[in-house]
Amino acid sequence: MIKVRQNPPKRQAESTISLINIVFLMLIFFLIAGQLSPPADPDVTLVETTDAPPLAPPDALFADSSGGLTYRGRPTDIAAYLAQRGASVTPREAPAEGEGEPADGPSVMLAVDRDLAAARVLAIADELYRSGAGKVSLVTRGAE
């Protein structure tokens, strides 16, 4: 009997489409689940609160315990900060208590160190309002 040699069956080429789909879905997941924001200033320890809603400080103006201001890791002052944010720096009166905030300036997220004196925090907020900020919000971290 003669043995006829048969060629082994051809292996089908594996499609990489499924791998591409998985990588694409992972990319979408991480874009939605992750947050691309500058890190918080390591020199600032935020005040802890229990009832305030949590806010992430993506573009916050940081005030350290000595009252120095930093924005995106660089020392700054209020005029330079508002100029970066696109506000026209025009002196004006700060809103009185109970009045609505001016709506023409940018919203400012102010993250202050817990050791900074309250009088200095109020002075910074007042200077922000006078320099053209529309709204100033204090950033805190939730107590665990």
N, CA, C and O atoms as CSV, one atom per row, in Angstrom:
chain,resi,resn,atom,element,x,y,z
A,1,MET,N,N,0.805,-1.150,0.000
A,1,MET,CA,C,0.000,0.000,0.000
A,1,MET,C,C,0.874,1.249,0.000
A,1,MET,O,O,1.872,1.348,0.714
A,2,ILE,N,N,0.473,2.148,-0.792
A,2,ILE,CA,C,1.228,3.389,-0.928
A,2,ILE,C,C,0.602,4.428,0.006
A,2,ILE,O,O,-0.605,4.667,0.022
A,3,LYS,N,N,1.477,5.004,0.751
A,3,LYS,CA,C,1.000,6.059,1.643
A,3,LYS,C,C,1.122,7.398,0.939
A,3,LYS,O,O,2.196,7.800,0.493
A,4,VAL,N,N,0.020,8.052,0.857
A,4,VAL,CA,C,0.016,9.380,0.237
A,4,VAL,C,C,0.133,10.413,1.360
A,4,VAL,O,O,-0.640,10.430,2.319
A,5,ARG,N,N,1.091,11.230,1.197
A,5,ARG,CA,C,1.312,12.264,2.202
A,5,ARG,C,C,0.309,13.399,1.974
A,5,ARG,O,O,0.201,13.952,0.880
A,6,GLN,N,N,-0.397,13.716,3.013
A,6,GLN,CA,C,-1.362,14.805,2.907
A,6,GLN,C,C,-0.779,16.055,3.558
A,6,GLN,O,O,-0.130,16.004,4.603
A,7,ASN,N,N,-1.031,17.144,2.913
A,7,ASN,CA,C,-0.590,18.415,3.502
A,7,ASN,C,C,-1.449,18.699,4.726
A,7,ASN,O,O,-2.661,18.481,4.709
A,8,PRO,N,N,-0.809,19.190,5.797
A,8,PRO,CA,C,-1.612,19.499,6.980
A,8,PRO,C,C,-2.615,20.613,6.627
A,8,PRO,O,O,-2.334,21.474,5.793
A,9,PRO,N,N,-3.763,20.579,7.265
A,9,PRO,CA,C,-4.754,21.620,6.941
A,9,PRO,C,C,-4.192,23.006,7.284
A,9,PRO,O,O,-3.497,23.194,8.282
A,10,LYS,N,N,-4.513,23.938,6.437
A,10,LYS,CA,C,-4.027,25.299,6.648
A,10,LYS,C,C,-4.692,25.900,7.880
A,10,LYS,O,O,-5.896,25.764,8.095
A,11,ARG,N,N,-3.900,26.543,8.647
A,11,ARG,CA,C,-4.410,27.203,9.835
A,11,ARG,C,C,-5.004,28.545,9.413
A,11,ARG,O,O,-4.396,29.304,8.659
A,12,GLN,N,N,-6.187,28.812,9.911
A,12,GLN,CA,C,-6.825,30.069,9.545
A,12,GLN,C,C,-6.100,31.227,10.226
A,12,GLN,O,O,-5.693,31.137,11.385
A,13,ALA,N,N,-5.955,32.299,9.484
A,13,ALA,CA,C,-5.314,33.485,10.049
A,13,ALA,C,C,-6.207,34.052,11.146
A,13,ALA,O,O,-7.416,34.205,10.974
A,14,GLU,N,N,-5.586,34.356,12.263
A,14,GLU,CA,C,-6.358,34.904,13.373
A,14,GLU,C,C,-6.628,36.378,13.111
A,14,GLU,O,O,-5.743,37.132,12.706
A,15,SER,N,N,-7.829,36.754,13.345
A,15,SER,CA,C,-8.210,38.137,13.124
A,15,SER,C,C,-7.809,38.977,14.340
A,15,SER,O,O,-8.031,38.584,15.485
A,16,THR,N,N,-7.233,40.104,14.074
A,16,THR,CA,C,-6.846,41.003,15.161
A,16,THR,C,C,-7.939,42.022,15.467
A,16,THR,O,O,-7.767,42.888,16.324
A,17,ILE,N,N,-9.039,41.916,14.779
A,17,ILE,CA,C,-10.138,42.856,14.989
A,17,ILE,C,C,-10.649,42.783,16.435
A,17,ILE,O,O,-10.918,43.811,17.056
A,18,SER,N,N,-10.776,41.573,16.958
A,18,SER,CA,C,-11.287,41.455,18.326
A,18,SER,C,C,-10.314,42.073,19.324
A,18,SER,O,O,-10.744,42.690,20.298
A,19,LEU,N,N,-9.022,41.919,19.098
A,19,LEU,CA,C,-8.034,42.531,19.987
A,19,LEU,C,C,-8.116,44.054,19.903
A,19,LEU,O,O,-8.041,44.737,20.924
A,20,ILE,N,N,-8.268,44.576,18.710
A,20,ILE,CA,C,-8.399,46.026,18.534
A,20,ILE,C,C,-9.652,46.520,19.234
A,20,ILE,O,O,-9.622,47.577,19.864
A,21,ASN,N,N,-10.743,45.793,19.142
A,21,ASN,CA,C,-11.984,46.188,19.807
A,21,ASN,C,C,-11.821,46.230,21.321
A,21,ASN,O,O,-12.312,47.151,21.973
A,22,ILE,N,N,-11.135,45.239,21.883
A,22,ILE,CA,C,-10.927,45.196,23.325
A,22,ILE,C,C,-10.074,46.381,23.773
A,22,ILE,O,O,-10.394,47.037,24.764
A,23,VAL,N,N,-9.000,46.655,23.056
A,23,VAL,CA,C,-8.131,47.788,23.411
A,23,VAL,C,C,-8.904,49.098,23.300
A,23,VAL,O,O,-8.763,49.973,24.154
A,24,PHE,N,N,-9.714,49.240,22.261
A,24,PHE,CA,C,-10.510,50.452,22.086
A,24,PHE,C,C,-11.513,50.613,23.229
A,24,PHE,O,O,-11.682,51.715,23.751
A,25,LEU,N,N,-12.179,49.525,23.621
A,25,LEU,CA,C,-13.122,49.605,24.738
A,25,LEU,C,C,-12.416,49.955,26.050
A,25,LEU,O,O,-12.955,50.708,26.861
A,26,MET,N,N,-11.207,49.409,26.262
A,26,MET,CA,C,-10.448,49.753,27.458
A,26,MET,C,C,-10.066,51.240,27.441
A,26,MET,O,O,-10.106,51.904,28.477
A,27,LEU,N,N,-9.701,51.749,26.284
A,27,LEU,CA,C,-9.364,53.161,26.163
A,27,LEU,C,C,-10.561,54.036,26.514
A,27,LEU,O,O,-10.427,55.006,27.261
A,28,ILE,N,N,-11.720,53.698,25.981
A,28,ILE,CA,C,-12.936,54.455,26.280
A,28,ILE,C,C,-13.232,54.392,27.787
A,28,ILE,O,O,-13.559,55.409,28.399
A,29,PHE,N,N,-13.115,53.201,28.378
A,29,PHE,CA,C,-13.384,53.045,29.804
A,29,PHE,C,C,-12.482,53.941,30.636
A,29,PHE,O,O,-12.959,54.641,31.529
A,30,PHE,N,N,-11.164,53.928,30.349
A,30,PHE,CA,C,-10.243,54.718,31.155
A,30,PHE,C,C,-10.415,56.212,30.919
A,30,PHE,O,O,-10.169,57.003,31.829
A,31,LEU,N,N,-10.828,56.615,29.734
A,31,LEU,CA,C,-11.099,58.035,29.496
A,31,LEU,C,C,-12.310,58.500,30.294
A,31,LEU,O,O,-12.337,59.626,30.793
A,32,ILE,N,N,-13.306,57.635,30.414
A,32,ILE,CA,C,-14.503,58.006,31.162
A,32,ILE,C,C,-14.263,57.888,32.662
A,32,ILE,O,O,-14.654,58.776,33.421
A,33,ALA,N,N,-13.630,56.809,33.096
A,33,ALA,CA,C,-13.449,56.554,34.526
A,33,ALA,C,C,-12.328,57.399,35.131
A,33,ALA,O,O,-12.390,57.763,36.305
A,34,GLY,N,N,-11.323,57.706,34.350
A,34,GLY,CA,C,-10.194,58.468,34.881
A,34,GLY,C,C,-10.463,59.950,34.849
A,34,GLY,O,O,-11.421,60.415,34.233
A,35,GLN,N,N,-9.613,60.675,35.514
A,35,GLN,CA,C,-9.737,62.123,35.531
A,35,GLN,C,C,-8.376,62.703,35.205
A,35,GLN,O,O,-7.407,62.477,35.930
A,36,LEU,N,N,-8.304,63.439,34.135
A,36,LEU,CA,C,-7.058,64.060,33.738
A,36,LEU,C,C,-7.031,65.471,34.318
A,36,LEU,O,O,-7.631,66.394,33.769
A,37,SER,N,N,-6.341,65.618,35.412
A,37,SER,CA,C,-6.261,66.924,36.051
A,37,SER,C,C,-4.898,67.059,36.699
A,37,SER,O,O,-4.250,66.063,37.022
A,38,PRO,N,N,-4.467,68.295,36.888
A,38,PRO,CA,C,-3.192,68.477,37.551
A,38,PRO,C,C,-3.263,67.993,38.993
A,38,PRO,O,O,-4.311,68.099,39.629
A,39,PRO,N,N,-2.174,67.471,39.508
A,39,PRO,CA,C,-2.205,66.982,40.893
A,39,PRO,C,C,-2.359,68.129,41.881
A,39,PRO,O,O,-2.033,69.278,41.580
A,40,ALA,N,N,-2.849,67.803,43.038
A,40,ALA,CA,C,-2.997,68.794,44.102
A,40,ALA,C,C,-1.620,69.209,44.604
A,40,ALA,O,O,-0.666,68.433,44.541
A,41,ASP,N,N,-1.527,70.427,45.098
A,41,ASP,CA,C,-0.275,70.951,45.631
A,41,ASP,C,C,0.101,70.143,46.871
A,41,ASP,O,O,-0.687,70.087,47.815
A,42,PRO,N,N,1.280,69.514,46.901
A,42,PRO,CA,C,1.649,68.683,48.051
A,42,PRO,C,C,1.919,69.483,49.325
A,42,PRO,O,O,1.929,68.918,50.419
A,43,ASP,N,N,2.139,70.791,49.194
A,43,ASP,CA,C,2.415,71.618,50.369
A,43,ASP,C,C,1.143,72.081,51.070
A,43,ASP,O,O,1.216,72.711,52.125
A,44,VAL,N,N,-0.019,71.779,50.499
A,44,VAL,CA,C,-1.282,72.247,51.057
A,44,VAL,C,C,-2.051,71.066,51.629
A,44,VAL,O,O,-2.328,70.100,50.917
A,45,THR,N,N,-2.396,71.138,52.905
A,45,THR,CA,C,-3.244,70.136,53.543
A,45,THR,C,C,-4.642,70.731,53.643
A,45,THR,O,O,-4.853,71.695,54.380
A,46,LEU,N,N,-5.587,70.173,52.917
A,46,LEU,CA,C,-6.926,70.741,52.852
A,46,LEU,C,C,-7.690,70.560,54.154
A,46,LEU,O,O,-7.429,69.636,54.924
A,47,VAL,N,N,-8.619,71.444,54.379
A,47,VAL,CA,C,-9.509,71.379,55.532
A,47,VAL,C,C,-10.463,70.213,55.335
A,47,VAL,O,O,-10.922,69.979,54.217
A,48,GLU,N,N,-10.773,69.476,56.400
A,48,GLU,CA,C,-11.712,68.369,56.310
A,48,GLU,C,C,-13.113,68.833,56.674
A,48,GLU,O,O,-13.307,69.564,57.645
A,49,THR,N,N,-14.088,68.398,55.879
A,49,THR,CA,C,-15.490,68.711,56.157
A,49,THR,C,C,-16.296,67.424,56.123
A,49,THR,O,O,-15.876,66.437,55.518
A,50,THR,N,N,-17.453,67.435,56.773
A,50,THR,CA,C,-18.278,66.233,56.795
A,50,THR,C,C,-19.546,66.379,55.967
A,50,THR,O,O,-20.040,65.385,55.435
A,51,ASP,N,N,-20.083,67.575,55.843
A,51,ASP,CA,C,-21.360,67.748,55.157
A,51,ASP,C,C,-21.249,68.393,53.790
A,51,ASP,O,O,-22.249,68.471,53.076
A,52,ALA,N,N,-20.083,68.855,53.403
A,52,ALA,CA,C,-19.933,69.535,52.117
A,52,ALA,C,C,-19.869,68.511,50.987
A,52,ALA,O,O,-19.321,67.423,51.171
A,53,PRO,N,N,-20.420,68.845,49.822
A,53,PRO,CA,C,-20.313,67.929,48.691
A,53,PRO,C,C,-18.862,67.870,48.208
A,53,PRO,O,O,-18.175,68.891,48.214
A,54,PRO,N,N,-18.386,66.698,47.790
A,54,PRO,CA,C,-16.991,66.591,47.371
A,54,PRO,C,C,-16.768,67.283,46.039
A,54,PRO,O,O,-17.552,67.119,45.104
A,55,LEU,N,N,-15.705,68.052,45.956
A,55,LEU,CA,C,-15.312,68.721,44.720
A,55,LEU,C,C,-13.856,68.406,44.454
A,55,LEU,O,O,-13.017,68.521,45.346
A,56,ALA,N,N,-13.560,68.017,43.257
A,56,ALA,CA,C,-12.174,67.777,42.886
A,56,ALA,C,C,-11.529,69.104,42.508
A,56,ALA,O,O,-12.164,69.908,41.826
A,57,PRO,N,N,-10.289,69.364,42.926
A,57,PRO,CA,C,-9.648,70.629,42.587
A,57,PRO,C,C,-8.815,70.552,41.315
A,57,PRO,O,O,-7.588,70.615,41.396
A,58,PRO,N,N,-9.433,70.418,40.137
A,58,PRO,CA,C,-8.635,70.251,38.938
A,58,PRO,C,C,-7.799,71.466,38.584
A,58,PRO,O,O,-6.637,71.328,38.201
A,59,ASP,N,N,-8.370,72.648,38.707
A,59,ASP,CA,C,-7.648,73.863,38.357
A,59,ASP,C,C,-7.741,74.859,39.495
A,59,ASP,O,O,-8.062,76.029,39.286
A,60,ALA,N,N,-7.462,74.398,40.678
A,60,ALA,CA,C,-7.625,75.247,41.856
A,60,ALA,C,C,-6.428,76.163,42.042
A,60,ALA,O,O,-5.308,75.854,41.636
A,61,LEU,N,N,-6.700,77.289,42.663
A,61,LEU,CA,C,-5.659,78.199,43.123
A,61,LEU,C,C,-5.342,77.771,44.555
A,61,LEU,O,O,-6.223,77.789,45.415
A,62,PHE,N,N,-4.098,77.390,44.817
A,62,PHE,CA,C,-3.709,76.874,46.129
A,62,PHE,C,C,-3.068,77.969,46.968
A,62,PHE,O,O,-2.249,78.743,46.472
A,63,ALA,N,N,-3.446,78.029,48.248
A,63,ALA,CA,C,-2.827,78.939,49.214
A,63,ALA,C,C,-2.208,78.084,50.305
A,63,ALA,O,O,-2.907,77.334,50.985
A,64,ASP,N,N,-0.897,78.195,50.473
A,64,ASP,CA,C,-0.227,77.378,51.494
A,64,ASP,C,C,-0.366,78.012,52.876
A,64,ASP,O,O,-1.016,79.047,53.025
A,65,SER,N,N,0.237,77.398,53.874
A,65,SER,CA,C,0.053,77.851,55.258
A,65,SER,C,C,0.632,79.237,55.523
A,65,SER,O,O,0.252,79.886,56.498
A,66,SER,N,N,1.534,79.696,54.682
A,66,SER,CA,C,2.091,81.040,54.863
A,66,SER,C,C,1.330,82.088,54.054
A,66,SER,O,O,1.619,83.280,54.159
A,67,GLY,N,N,0.356,81.652,53.244
A,67,GLY,CA,C,-0.426,82.591,52.444
A,67,GLY,C,C,0.073,82.741,51.028
A,67,GLY,O,O,-0.492,83.517,50.258
A,68,GLY,N,N,1.132,82.010,50.656
A,68,GLY,CA,C,1.654,82.055,49.287
A,68,GLY,C,C,0.711,81.342,48.332
A,68,GLY,O,O,0.125,80.321,48.691
A,69,LEU,N,N,0.557,81.865,47.119
A,69,LEU,CA,C,-0.369,81.300,46.136
A,69,LEU,C,C,0.383,80.545,45.058
A,69,LEU,O,O,1.424,80.999,44.583
A,70,THR,N,N,-0.150,79.378,44.668
A,70,THR,CA,C,0.401,78.614,43.556
A,70,THR,C,C,-0.732,78.177,42.649
A,70,THR,O,O,-1.850,77.929,43.100
A,71,TYR,N,N,-0.423,78.087,41.358
A,71,TYR,CA,C,-1.382,77.613,40.361
A,71,TYR,C,C,-0.645,76.669,39.428
A,71,TYR,O,O,0.334,77.059,38.791
A,72,ARG,N,N,-1.108,75.437,39.344
A,72,ARG,CA,C,-0.481,74.392,38.535
A,72,ARG,C,C,0.990,74.209,38.884
A,72,ARG,O,O,1.835,74.016,38.010
A,73,GLY,N,N,1.277,74.274,40.189
A,73,GLY,CA,C,2.620,74.004,40.675
A,73,GLY,C,C,3.587,75.176,40.604
A,73,GLY,O,O,4.751,75.034,40.977
A,74,ARG,N,N,3.128,76.333,40.132
A,74,ARG,CA,C,4.012,77.490,40.015
A,74,ARG,C,C,3.524,78.625,40.914
A,74,ARG,O,O,2.320,78.864,41.005
A,75,PRO,N,N,4.438,79.321,41.574
A,75,PRO,CA,C,4.034,80.475,42.387
A,75,PRO,C,C,3.370,81.538,41.505
A,75,PRO,O,O,3.784,81.756,40.367
A,76,THR,N,N,2.356,82.185,42.033
A,76,THR,CA,C,1.641,83.202,41.264
A,76,THR,C,C,1.063,84.240,42.205
A,76,THR,O,O,1.155,84.116,43.426
A,77,ASP,N,N,0.474,85.256,41.624
A,77,ASP,CA,C,-0.301,86.219,42.402
A,77,ASP,C,C,-1.693,86.281,41.774
A,77,ASP,O,O,-1.932,85.675,40.729
A,78,ILE,N,N,-2.587,86.997,42.395
A,78,ILE,CA,C,-3.984,86.983,41.955
A,78,ILE,C,C,-4.145,87.579,40.564
A,78,ILE,O,O,-4.896,87.047,39.746
A,79,ALA,N,N,-3.449,88.675,40.287
A,79,ALA,CA,C,-3.568,89.306,38.973
A,79,ALA,C,C,-3.085,88.364,37.863
A,79,ALA,O,O,-3.737,88.244,36.825
A,80,ALA,N,N,-1.950,87.701,38.078
A,80,ALA,CA,C,-1.418,86.779,37.075
A,80,ALA,C,C,-2.337,85.566,36.905
A,80,ALA,O,O,-2.554,85.093,35.789
A,81,TYR,N,N,-2.873,85.071,38.021
A,81,TYR,CA,C,-3.789,83.929,37.965
A,81,TYR,C,C,-5.038,84.261,37.142
A,81,TYR,O,O,-5.433,83.490,36.268
A,82,LEU,N,N,-5.650,85.403,37.425
A,82,LEU,CA,C,-6.859,85.781,36.695
A,82,LEU,C,C,-6.551,86.093,35.233
A,82,LEU,O,O,-7.389,85.858,34.363
A,83,ALA,N,N,-5.363,86.618,34.955
A,83,ALA,CA,C,-4.976,86.852,33.565
A,83,ALA,C,C,-4.836,85.529,32.819
A,83,ALA,O,O,-5.223,85.433,31.655
A,84,GLN,N,N,-4.289,84.510,33.476
A,84,GLN,CA,C,-4.188,83.178,32.870
A,84,GLN,C,C,-5.564,82.599,32.596
A,84,GLN,O,O,-5.764,81.914,31.593
A,85,ARG,N,N,-6.502,82.867,33.474
A,85,ARG,CA,C,-7.858,82.345,33.326
A,85,ARG,C,C,-8.678,83.161,32.331
A,85,ARG,O,O,-9.827,82.819,32.051
A,86,GLY,N,N,-8.101,84.233,31.796
A,86,GLY,CA,C,-8.787,85.014,30.789
A,86,GLY,C,C,-9.694,86.091,31.326
A,86,GLY,O,O,-10.566,86.575,30.605
A,87,ALA,N,N,-9.513,86.479,32.572
A,87,ALA,CA,C,-10.352,87.526,33.157
A,87,ALA,C,C,-9.683,88.872,32.935
A,87,ALA,O,O,-8.458,88.985,32.987
A,88,SER,N,N,-10.485,89.876,32.689
A,88,SER,CA,C,-9.938,91.229,32.633
A,88,SER,C,C,-9.821,91.710,34.072
A,88,SER,O,O,-10.804,91.736,34.812
A,89,VAL,N,N,-8.623,92.085,34.453
A,89,VAL,CA,C,-8.379,92.479,35.836
A,89,VAL,C,C,-8.789,93.940,35.991
A,89,VAL,O,O,-8.043,94.857,35.649
A,90,THR,N,N,-9.988,94.123,36.513
A,90,THR,CA,C,-10.493,95.472,36.745
A,90,THR,C,C,-10.897,95.574,38.192
A,90,THR,O,O,-11.688,94.760,38.667
A,91,PRO,N,N,-10.377,96.550,38.908
A,91,PRO,CA,C,-10.755,96.699,40.312
A,91,PRO,C,C,-12.237,97.008,40.440
A,91,PRO,O,O,-12.793,97.772,39.651
A,92,ARG,N,N,-12.873,96.407,41.445
A,92,ARG,CA,C,-14.280,96.656,41.733
A,92,ARG,C,C,-14.558,96.289,43.169
A,92,ARG,O,O,-13.691,95.766,43.869
A,93,GLU,N,N,-15.758,96.563,43.599
A,93,GLU,CA,C,-16.154,96.242,44.968
A,93,GLU,C,C,-16.483,94.760,45.089
A,93,GLU,O,O,-17.048,94.166,44.171
A,94,ALA,N,N,-16.132,94.174,46.213
A,94,ALA,CA,C,-16.509,92.786,46.478
A,94,ALA,C,C,-18.006,92.744,46.760
A,94,ALA,O,O,-18.554,93.714,47.283
A,95,PRO,N,N,-18.691,91.628,46.423
A,95,PRO,CA,C,-20.126,91.567,46.690
A,95,PRO,C,C,-20.400,91.565,48.189
A,95,PRO,O,O,-19.692,90.923,48.965
A,96,ALA,N,N,-21.427,92.289,48.574
A,96,ALA,CA,C,-21.807,92.319,49.989
A,96,ALA,C,C,-22.473,91.004,50.360
A,96,ALA,O,O,-22.984,90.293,49.495
A,97,GLU,N,N,-22.465,90.686,51.643
A,97,GLU,CA,C,-23.058,89.441,52.107
A,97,GLU,C,C,-24.552,89.426,51.778
A,97,GLU,O,O,-25.269,90.391,52.044
A,98,GLY,N,N,-25.003,88.325,51.201
A,98,GLY,CA,C,-26.411,88.192,50.847
A,98,GLY,C,C,-26.700,88.638,49.429
A,98,GLY,O,O,-27.757,88.311,48.890
A,99,GLU,N,N,-25.788,89.379,48.806
A,99,GLU,CA,C,-25.986,89.780,47.419
A,99,GLU,C,C,-25.493,88.670,46.513
A,99,GLU,O,O,-24.670,87.849,46.917
A,100,GLY,N,N,-25.997,88.645,45.286
A,100,GLY,CA,C,-25.531,87.662,44.321
A,100,GLY,C,C,-24.115,87.981,43.885
A,100,GLY,O,O,-23.695,89.138,43.915
A,101,GLU,N,N,-23.381,86.963,43.481
A,101,GLU,CA,C,-22.032,87.197,43.024
A,101,GLU,C,C,-22.062,87.777,41.616
A,101,GLU,O,O,-22.991,87.502,40.856
A,102,PRO,N,N,-21.058,88.576,41.257
A,102,PRO,CA,C,-20.986,89.069,39.899
A,102,PRO,C,C,-20.811,87.902,38.945
A,102,PRO,O,O,-20.056,86.973,39.233
A,103,ALA,N,N,-21.498,87.939,37.820
A,103,ALA,CA,C,-21.478,86.803,36.904
A,103,ALA,C,C,-20.501,86.996,35.757
A,103,ALA,O,O,-20.380,86.111,34.911
A,104,ASP,N,N,-19.793,88.134,35.698
A,104,ASP,CA,C,-18.960,88.398,34.537
A,104,ASP,C,C,-17.556,87.824,34.634
A,104,ASP,O,O,-16.884,87.731,33.607
A,105,GLY,N,N,-17.080,87.439,35.792
A,105,GLY,CA,C,-15.726,86.920,35.943
A,105,GLY,C,C,-15.701,85.409,36.012
A,105,GLY,O,O,-16.747,84.767,36.105
A,106,PRO,N,N,-14.498,84.833,35.965
A,106,PRO,CA,C,-14.385,83.375,36.040
A,106,PRO,C,C,-14.658,82.859,37.444
A,106,PRO,O,O,-14.487,83.574,38.432
A,107,SER,N,N,-15.078,81.630,37.511
A,107,SER,CA,C,-15.283,80.946,38.782
A,107,SER,C,C,-13.918,80.496,39.288
A,107,SER,O,O,-13.127,79.941,38.526
A,108,VAL,N,N,-13.640,80.727,40.554
A,108,VAL,CA,C,-12.339,80.385,41.121
A,108,VAL,C,C,-12.538,79.332,42.205
A,108,VAL,O,O,-13.378,79.491,43.091
A,109,MET,N,N,-11.756,78.254,42.126
A,109,MET,CA,C,-11.738,77.244,43.172
A,109,MET,C,C,-10.483,77.504,43.999
A,109,MET,O,O,-9.364,77.382,43.500
A,110,LEU,N,N,-10.674,77.858,45.249
A,110,LEU,CA,C,-9.575,78.222,46.135
A,110,LEU,C,C,-9.354,77.101,47.144
A,110,LEU,O,O,-10.221,76.818,47.972
A,111,ALA,N,N,-8.189,76.470,47.068
A,111,ALA,CA,C,-7.829,75.400,48.001
A,111,ALA,C,C,-6.820,75.967,48.990
A,111,ALA,O,O,-5.683,76.268,48.627
A,112,VAL,N,N,-7.243,76.110,50.244
A,112,VAL,CA,C,-6.367,76.722,51.253
A,112,VAL,C,C,-5.880,75.670,52.239
A,112,VAL,O,O,-6.567,74.688,52.519
A,113,ASP,N,N,-4.698,75.896,52.747
A,113,ASP,CA,C,-4.133,75.015,53.762
A,113,ASP,C,C,-4.921,75.177,55.057
A,113,ASP,O,O,-5.357,76.279,55.391
A,114,ARG,N,N,-5.098,74.088,55.776
A,114,ARG,CA,C,-5.882,74.144,57.007
A,114,ARG,C,C,-5.233,74.990,58.089
A,114,ARG,O,O,-5.912,75.409,59.027
A,115,ASP,N,N,-3.924,75.256,57.984
A,115,ASP,CA,C,-3.224,76.068,58.976
A,115,ASP,C,C,-3.201,77.556,58.627
A,115,ASP,O,O,-2.672,78.361,59.393
A,116,LEU,N,N,-3.768,77.927,57.483
A,116,LEU,CA,C,-3.810,79.327,57.093
A,116,LEU,C,C,-4.870,80.050,57.914
A,116,LEU,O,O,-5.979,79.546,58.090
A,117,ALA,N,N,-4.526,81.227,58.413
A,117,ALA,CA,C,-5.449,82.000,59.251
A,117,ALA,C,C,-6.688,82.400,58.450
A,117,ALA,O,O,-6.598,82.722,57.265
A,118,ALA,N,N,-7.837,82.375,59.110
A,118,ALA,CA,C,-9.107,82.699,58.456
A,118,ALA,C,C,-9.103,84.122,57.915
A,118,ALA,O,O,-9.694,84.383,56.867
A,119,ALA,N,N,-8.453,85.039,58.605
A,119,ALA,CA,C,-8.388,86.427,58.136
A,119,ALA,C,C,-7.666,86.505,56.789
A,119,ALA,O,O,-8.054,87.282,55.916
A,120,ARG,N,N,-6.613,85.697,56.626
A,120,ARG,CA,C,-5.878,85.678,55.351
A,120,ARG,C,C,-6.723,85.058,54.245
A,120,ARG,O,O,-6.671,85.509,53.101
A,121,VAL,N,N,-7.505,84.023,54.575
A,121,VAL,CA,C,-8.394,83.399,53.577
A,121,VAL,C,C,-9.408,84.430,53.091
A,121,VAL,O,O,-9.650,84.547,51.890
A,122,LEU,N,N,-9.997,85.173,54.016
A,122,LEU,CA,C,-10.970,86.202,53.643
A,122,LEU,C,C,-10.315,87.310,52.827
A,122,LEU,O,O,-10.929,87.842,51.902
A,123,ALA,N,N,-9.079,87.661,53.159
A,123,ALA,CA,C,-8.369,88.694,52.395
A,123,ALA,C,C,-8.104,88.229,50.970
A,123,ALA,O,O,-8.238,89.008,50.026
A,124,ILE,N,N,-7.728,86.955,50.808
A,124,ILE,CA,C,-7.486,86.410,49.470
A,124,ILE,C,C,-8.793,86.407,48.675
A,124,ILE,O,O,-8.810,86.815,47.514
A,125,ALA,N,N,-9.890,85.947,49.292
A,125,ALA,CA,C,-11.178,85.915,48.604
A,125,ALA,C,C,-11.622,87.326,48.219
A,125,ALA,O,O,-12.124,87.539,47.116
A,126,ASP,N,N,-11.439,88.288,49.126
A,126,ASP,CA,C,-11.817,89.669,48.847
A,126,ASP,C,C,-11.001,90.227,47.687
A,126,ASP,O,O,-11.535,90.921,46.822
A,127,GLU,N,N,-9.702,89.921,47.671
A,127,GLU,CA,C,-8.847,90.396,46.584
A,127,GLU,C,C,-9.228,89.734,45.258
A,127,GLU,O,O,-9.165,90.374,44.208
A,128,LEU,N,N,-9.622,88.458,45.300
A,128,LEU,CA,C,-10.078,87.787,44.079
A,128,LEU,C,C,-11.324,88.480,43.521
A,128,LEU,O,O,-11.407,88.748,42.322
A,129,TYR,N,N,-12.295,88.769,44.401
A,129,TYR,CA,C,-13.505,89.464,43.956
A,129,TYR,C,C,-13.172,90.839,43.394
A,129,TYR,O,O,-13.683,91.226,42.343
A,130,ARG,N,N,-12.320,91.572,44.093
A,130,ARG,CA,C,-11.966,92.923,43.652
A,130,ARG,C,C,-11.214,92.902,42.330
A,130,ARG,O,O,-11.281,93.865,41.565
A,131,SER,N,N,-10.500,91.819,42.053
A,131,SER,CA,C,-9.710,91.725,40.822
A,131,SER,C,C,-10.495,91.175,39.644
A,131,SER,O,O,-9.977,91.137,38.528
A,132,GLY,N,N,-11.734,90.748,39.866
A,132,GLY,CA,C,-12.543,90.330,38.727
A,132,GLY,C,C,-13.090,88.919,38.768
A,132,GLY,O,O,-13.713,88.488,37.797
A,133,ALA,N,N,-12.886,88.182,39.843
A,133,ALA,CA,C,-13.436,86.821,39.929
A,133,ALA,C,C,-14.951,86.897,40.067
A,133,ALA,O,O,-15.472,87.765,40.768
A,134,GLY,N,N,-15.661,85.984,39.397
A,134,GLY,CA,C,-17.115,85.975,39.472
A,134,GLY,C,C,-17.628,85.236,40.689
A,134,GLY,O,O,-18.606,85.661,41.303
A,135,LYS,N,N,-16.990,84.144,41.045
A,135,LYS,CA,C,-17.420,83.319,42.169
A,135,LYS,C,C,-16.181,82.654,42.748
A,135,LYS,O,O,-15.313,82.192,42.008
A,136,VAL,N,N,-16.101,82.607,44.064
A,136,VAL,CA,C,-14.965,81.958,44.735
A,136,VAL,C,C,-15.528,80.818,45.579
A,136,VAL,O,O,-16.373,81.041,46.446
A,137,SER,N,N,-15.060,79.599,45.325
A,137,SER,CA,C,-15.477,78.415,46.088
A,137,SER,C,C,-14.268,77.853,46.817
A,137,SER,O,O,-13.189,77.728,46.238
A,138,LEU,N,N,-14.450,77.513,48.092
A,138,LEU,CA,C,-13.373,76.895,48.860
A,138,LEU,C,C,-13.381,75.403,48.646
A,138,LEU,O,O,-14.438,74.775,48.709
A,139,VAL,N,N,-12.229,74.823,48.394
A,139,VAL,CA,C,-12.085,73.389,48.180
A,139,VAL,C,C,-11.709,72.745,49.504
A,139,VAL,O,O,-10.781,73.193,50.178
A,140,THR,N,N,-12.431,71.692,49.876
A,140,THR,CA,C,-12.121,70.933,51.083
A,140,THR,C,C,-12.026,69.465,50.727
A,140,THR,O,O,-12.307,69.069,49.595
A,141,ARG,N,N,-11.635,68.670,51.684
A,141,ARG,CA,C,-11.668,67.218,51.454
A,141,ARG,C,C,-12.581,66.611,52.512
A,141,ARG,O,O,-12.639,67.085,53.647
A,142,GLY,N,N,-13.287,65.567,52.130
A,142,GLY,CA,C,-14.225,64.934,53.032
A,142,GLY,C,C,-13.523,64.158,54.127
A,142,GLY,O,O,-12.498,63.520,53.886
A,143,ALA,N,N,-14.070,64.212,55.321
A,143,ALA,CA,C,-13.525,63.447,56.438
A,143,ALA,C,C,-13.903,61.985,56.252
A,143,ALA,O,O,-15.021,61.665,55.846
A,144,GLU,N,N,-12.969,61.115,56.551
A,144,GLU,CA,C,-13.225,59.690,56.356
A,144,GLU,C,C,-13.655,59.024,57.630
A,144,GLU,O,O,-13.911,57.820,57.642
